[in-house]
Amino acid sequence: MARIGPGDLALTMDELRVVAGYTLSCAEEVLPLFEDAAPDDPRPRAAVQAARVFVDGAERSRLQRVTALDAHRAAKVATTGPGRHAAHAAGDAAASAYLHPIARATQVGHILRAAAHAARALELAAGDDPAVGDRHIEGARRRAPGALVDVLRRYPPAPAGRSRVAQLMIDLDTGLR
């Protein structure tokens, strides 16, 4: 465990792996939505694989950072809404290995944004049906392990936002607390 300073939280590698495992499961579920739209773009899959490497016990490395950024770049050029959000979920999964142990609401995104992007991808794939996203968030809430909830509760609530992804993340955050 790293040295704790003012405003910092205690986070172990095991806890970071729980967070990354959760975000990974969210991204894996919707990755086909990106790959169906862009079968020749390997960046989101590489981010998912980098998250898996960390979850399976490897040290955090440049691999997670680089692939996370690459997946987010893939999202910017995605040709479909579901594909864009699936790529963001993949990038968020890889980035979750770098959840910062500082008590800021923005850090909640490292824990919950992959689930929110996955929900948005699914709702867009269903014709922009918000009920699909809401059901997915409820499922994500039920699948969240207790250790993830323990980590989440160390942080302030998710920040407000006007986008649908922000609202889905707030709904999940509220449901888990």
C-alpha positions as a printed Julia matrix, in Angstrom:
177×3 Matrix{Float64}:
   0.0     0.0     0.0
   1.24    3.49   -0.84
   1.94    6.13    1.74
  -1.21    8.05    2.69
  -1.15   11.83    2.67
  -3.78   14.46    3.51
  -6.91   13.87    1.41
  -5.72   10.45    0.27
  -7.5     7.14    0.7
  -6.09    3.73    1.41
  -6.36    1.43   -1.63
  -4.69   -1.94   -1.95
  -3.74   -3.67   -5.19
  -6.36   -6.3    -4.42
  -9.01   -3.58   -4.22
  -7.82   -2.05   -7.47
  -8.1    -5.49   -9.08
 -11.69   -5.8    -7.83
 -12.53   -2.44   -9.41
 -10.77   -3.39  -12.64
 -12.5    -6.77  -12.69
 -15.88   -5.09  -12.4
 -15.18   -2.55  -15.13
 -13.73   -5.31  -17.29
 -16.93   -7.35  -17.04
 -18.93   -4.29  -18.1
 -16.72   -3.64  -21.12
 -16.57   -7.27  -22.23
 -20.34   -7.42  -22.39
 -20.59   -4.66  -25.01
 -17.29   -5.04  -26.88
 -19.06   -6.88  -29.74
 -21.05   -3.7   -30.42
 -17.81   -1.97  -31.35
 -16.27   -4.92  -33.15
 -19.39   -5.46  -35.28
 -19.16   -1.84  -36.44
 -15.35   -1.7   -36.79
 -13.98   -5.23  -37.14
 -10.56   -3.97  -38.27
  -9.94   -1.72  -35.26
  -8.24   -3.69  -32.47
  -7.88   -0.84  -29.97
 -10.86   -1.49  -27.66
 -10.11   -5.23  -27.54
  -6.49   -4.4   -26.66
  -7.74   -2.25  -23.76
  -9.95   -5.07  -22.53
  -7.02   -7.46  -22.73
  -4.79   -5.01  -20.85
  -7.4    -4.76  -18.1
  -7.54   -8.58  -17.97
  -3.74   -8.76  -17.57
  -3.94   -6.49  -14.54
  -6.96   -8.28  -13.05
  -5.14  -11.59  -13.43
  -2.25  -10.39  -11.27
   0.24   -8.45  -13.38
   1.53   -5.11  -12.17
  -0.06   -1.94  -13.48
   1.97   -0.72  -16.4
   2.13    1.54  -19.37
   0.04   -1.12  -21.16
  -3.14   -0.13  -19.32
  -2.55    3.58  -19.82
  -1.72    3.37  -23.53
  -4.52    0.99  -24.44
  -7.04    3.03  -22.46
  -6.14    6.15  -24.43
  -6.19    4.21  -27.69
  -9.67    2.81  -26.97
 -10.95    6.32  -26.25
  -9.45    7.46  -29.56
 -11.27    4.59  -31.27
 -14.5     5.84  -29.67
 -13.99    9.25  -31.29
 -13.99    7.71  -34.77
 -16.63    5.04  -34.16
 -19.36    5.11  -36.78
 -22.18    4.03  -34.47
 -23.4     5.24  -31.1
 -23.32    1.77  -29.55
 -19.8     1.25  -30.89
 -18.64    4.6   -29.51
 -19.9     3.82  -26.02
 -18.55    0.26  -26.14
 -15.09    1.63  -26.99
 -15.33    4.09  -24.11
 -16.27    1.23  -21.77
 -13.17   -0.67  -22.92
 -10.97    2.37  -22.36
 -12.48    2.9   -18.92
 -11.81   -0.74  -18.03
  -8.1    -0.4   -18.79
  -7.93    2.99  -17.05
  -9.59    1.68  -13.9
  -6.28    0.11  -12.88
  -5.19    3.69  -12.2
  -7.98    4.71   -9.85
  -6.34    7.43   -7.77
  -6.53    7.21   -3.98
  -7.69   10.81   -3.63
 -11.12   11.69   -2.26
 -12.53   13.44   -5.32
 -15.89   12.77   -6.95
 -14.23   12.64  -10.37
 -12.49    9.41   -9.34
 -15.87    7.66   -9.15
 -15.73    7.55  -12.96
 -12.87    5.05  -12.74
 -15.2     2.79  -10.77
 -18.57    3.26  -12.51
 -18.19    4.92  -15.92
 -17.55    1.65  -17.8
 -20.9     0.35  -16.56
 -22.62    3.61  -17.56
 -21.09    3.52  -21.06
 -22.07   -0.14  -21.41
 -25.65    0.72  -20.43
 -25.73    3.58  -22.92
 -24.34    1.35  -25.67
 -27.07   -1.21  -25.04
 -29.83    1.35  -24.91
 -28.69    2.89  -28.21
 -28.49   -0.58  -29.77
 -32.12   -1.04  -28.69
 -33.27    2.09  -30.54
 -32.35    4.59  -27.8
 -34.64    2.91  -25.27
 -33.86    4.32  -21.8
 -35.55    1.35  -20.13
 -32.79   -0.89  -21.53
 -30.12    1.31  -19.96
 -31.98    1.47  -16.68
 -32.28   -2.34  -16.57
 -28.6    -2.7   -17.33
 -27.7    -0.32  -14.5
 -29.87   -2.34  -12.14
 -28.05   -5.5   -13.24
 -24.69   -3.77  -12.78
 -25.76   -2.77   -9.28
 -26.67   -6.36   -8.4
 -23.38   -7.71   -9.83
 -21.18   -5.27   -7.91
 -19.13   -7.15   -5.34
 -19.12   -5.92   -1.76
 -15.45   -5.02   -2.0
 -16.23   -2.66   -4.89
 -18.98   -0.99   -2.86
 -16.56   -0.6     0.05
 -14.09    1.2    -2.24
 -16.83    3.35   -3.79
 -18.05    4.53   -0.39
 -14.64    6.03    0.36
 -15.23    8.59   -2.4
 -17.72   11.44   -2.62
 -20.81   10.77   -4.77
 -20.48   10.79   -8.55
 -20.3    14.3   -10.0
 -23.37   15.83  -11.58
 -23.61   15.9   -15.33
 -26.2    16.44  -18.02
 -25.28   13.62  -20.4
 -27.14   10.32  -20.36
 -23.9     8.54  -19.39
 -23.5    10.89  -16.41
 -27.08   10.21  -15.34
 -26.62    6.46  -15.64
 -23.44    6.69  -13.57
 -25.22    8.74  -10.9
 -28.07    6.23  -10.82
 -25.61    3.37  -10.33
 -23.67    5.29   -7.69
 -26.86    6.06   -5.78
 -28.02    2.47   -6.02
 -24.73    1.11   -4.69
 -24.44    3.48   -1.74
